[in-house]
Amino acid sequence: MIPIDDSPLTRDGKVLILAYDHGLEHGPVDFEDVPESADPAHVFDVATHDAVTSLAVQKGIAEAYYPSYEDDVNLLAKLNGTSNLWRGEPNSAVNWTVDYANEVGADSIGFTVYGGSNHEIEMVEEFREAQEKARDYDMPVVMWSYPRGQGLRNAKTPESIAYSARLGLELGADVAKVKYPGSQDAMEETVRMAGKTKVVMSGGSKRSDEEFLSNVKSVIDAGGAGLAVGRNVFQRENPERILDALEKVIFEESSVEEALAAAESAAPEAE
């Protein structure tokens, strides 16, 4: 691990990554409810919000759009990813190198590891190569650490999620992105297992403001560092409103009620 509290990835030691690799991982279905979210420029605009510490995208979107936003958005290069058209054992293709990500302007890198997959060994070896190269550029490394594979009976148990956070520590990730394990107590154990690796919650599928913010509040209260979120922001008609609330919960440790009230008061009145 390297000290990352002064890096572009963090703000006051906390993290709010806006993830936008969904076009590759999930396909157009994730843009149906809010059609403008299919336009990367729209999401780059959203990522200029003060609460967002980095925007995570794949190579093509970084090449095409980041040059217009390099003064306003911190770029996290998501190095690997695979389409939802793939139906085999969980795996993730490496789509660009750390060297090229640095050339494009990335401040940090992200890499998926599916612990428990039949492809775990090769994925870990690919992660090792990326992690060690990132050290040459002092880039923080975020592991998308998801237990997944045909050998796992239940990848969503608190024990599996705590194990996935531990993988981040053992393999040298500065931040481990994990699923929400279901309770604050389980998240406390997940954070404990991660040691000096910061733990952030994966935002997951869209849900109500109250439920989503309550999960995030639970993560912060458990000692987690924040959130890596996509659909719960860009699938909303007013993504700035939920980012206002997230800023309160993550960086000011406000209650959910306080965060929602502040976001509501800051929202522009309808014309």
N, C-alpha and C positions, 0 to 999 in steps of 0.2 A: 504493500500500500504506500501511497504518497500523500502528503498533506494536500487537501483539496479545498479547504475552507476559504482560501483566497483566489480560487480559480473561477473562471466564468460559469462553471457548472452550478455553483452554489451562491447563495445569498444568506449571509449571517449563519453559515453552516447548514442551511436547509436547501432543499432541492424541489423544484417543480419543473419537470420535463414535460413539454407538450410533444407527445408522440404522434407522428404522422407517416408511419410506414404501412398503414392499413390498406392502401391501394394495392400493394404487393401481397400482403399477408391474407387479406380478406376479400379484396376485389371491390367492384362498384357498389355492392350491396350496402356498404357502410356509408355511402353518400346519398342514398335515396331519400332519407327524411329531410335533409337540408342540402339541396342540389348544389348550392354554391360551395359546399365543402369539398367538392371534387376538384375545384380550382386551387392549386397549391398557393397561388398568390393570396387568396382569401385567408388561408391558414397562416401563412407568413405574416399577414397583417395582424391576425389574432395574437401571434407570438411576440409582437412588439409590446404587449401588456407587461407592466412592471413585475407582475407576479411570476412570469415565465422565465426560468433561468436558462433553459436551452430548448431548442427545437430539434427533435430527432427525425431524420429523413434518410431515405435511400439515395444512392449515387446520382441517378438521373435527375431527381428533383433538386438535389443540392447544386448540380452543375447548371441547371436551367434557371433557378430562381434565387439562390443565395446571393449571387453578386449584386442584386438590387436591394438586398436587405443586410449586407454585411456590417453596416454601422449600427443596426438596430436589433439584430437577432444573434444570439450565440448558437453556433451550429454544433450539433451532436451527430456524428456520422454513424448511422446504423450499418455496420459492415456486412452482416449476413441477413438472409431472409429468403423465404420460399413461398410460392403462391399457394392458395387454397385449392388449386387444381390438382396439386400433389396429394395422393391418397395413401402413400406408403408409410413406413415407419418414420416417426418424426425426425426430421433432419433440416438443415438450413444451409443453403449455398452461400459461400463467401463471394460477395459481389464487388467489393473494392478493397484496396489495401490501405493500411495506415499511412503509408507514404503518400498515396494519392489523396486521401482524405485531408492530410495536412496541406497538400498543395492547393486543394479547393478552398481551404480556410477553416477547417473544423477545429473546434476548441477541445473536443472530447470525442470518445468513440463508444459505441454500444455493440454488444455481441450476445447473441442468444446461445445458451447451452441447455439442451434437454437432458437433464439427469434421469437416467433410467431407460433412455432410448437404446436400441441396438446400435445406434451411431454415436453413443456418448464418447467413446474413446477418441474417434477422429474429431469430434466437435471440441473436445477439451484440448486436443493437440493444436487445432486451429486457433482456439482461444489463447493458448500459450504464446503462439507466434505473434498474434495481434497485441496481446498485453505487453510483451517484452519490447516490441517495436514502439508502442505508445509511450513507453518510458523514455525513449530517445528524444521525444518531443514534449515531455512533461504533460502529456495528455491524461486526464482522468479516464478511467475505464469503468463503464457500466455494464454489468452482466444482467441480461434478461434471463433469470434463472428459474426455469420451469420444469418441474418433474413431469415427465411425459413419456409414454412408451407402452408397448404391449405387455411388458413384464410387470407393470405397476397395476396393482389391484385398485388402488384409489389414490390418484395424484393430488387430490384436494384436501387430504387430511392435514391437521395442524402439524403432525410429525413430518410429513413429506415436505411441507412448506418451510419448516424450520431447517430441515436437511438442505433444502435448496439454498437458503441463506448461508448456511455453513459452507456449501460449495463455493460461494462467492469469496468467502474469507480464505479458504484453503487454496484456491486457485489464483488469488491475487487481485480480485476486483476491488475497486475503491467504493463502488456502490452496487448493491444487489437489488434488482427489481423483482419482487415476488408477488404472488397472489395474496389477497387478504385471507388470513387463516380462520376468520369467523368470530373472533372475540379479542378484546384488549389483552386478556391474559395470554392467549395464544400468540398474539403479536409481541408481547413482552418476551416470551420465550424465543421467538424468531429473532428478535433484536439481540438477545443475549447470545444466541448461537452464532451470530454474525461477527461478534467481537468488534474490531475496529473498522470493519466494513459498514458503511452506512446502508440502511435498509429503506427502500421506498416501496410503496404499494403500487401495484398495477391497477389502473383505473377500471378496467373491465368494461362490460356492456353498460349502456346507458340506464340509469335509474333515477328516481326522484331526487330533487335537490337535497332534501332532508336526509334520506338514506345514504346518499353518496357522501355528503359532508360529515355525517356521523361516523362513517367508516374512516374517513381521513382524520377526523378528530381523535378517533381511537388509536390510529397509528402514531400520531404526534404524542399523545399522552403515554403511549407505550415506549417512547424513546426513539421512534422512527424518525427519519430525516425528511420525509415528505412523500412525494407522489410522482409517478410517471403516468400521464393520462392522455387519452386521445378522444374516444367517442363521447365521454362525459363532458367534453368541452365543445368539440367541433360539430357534434350532432344536436347542439342546442341552437335555437333561433337567436339567442343573445349570449354568445360565449363570453363576452366581457363581464356580464353579470356574475356568472359562476366563477370567473377568475377573480373578480373583486372579493367574493366570499372566500375562495381558497386562500387568497392573500392574507385575509384575517385569520383563518384557522391555522395555516402553516407557519406564517412568519410572525404573527402577533399572538398566537395561541388563544384566540378568542373562542367563545362558545359557538356552537352552531347557530343558536338563536341570534347572537350578536352579529355574527357574520352575515346571516341572511338579511337582517335589518339594515346593516350598513350597505350591503349590496343593493338593496331595494331603494334606499335613499339616494344612492349614487347613480341609479339608472335614470336615463333621460326620460322625460315625460313624453307620452305618445302625442303626436300632433293631431 
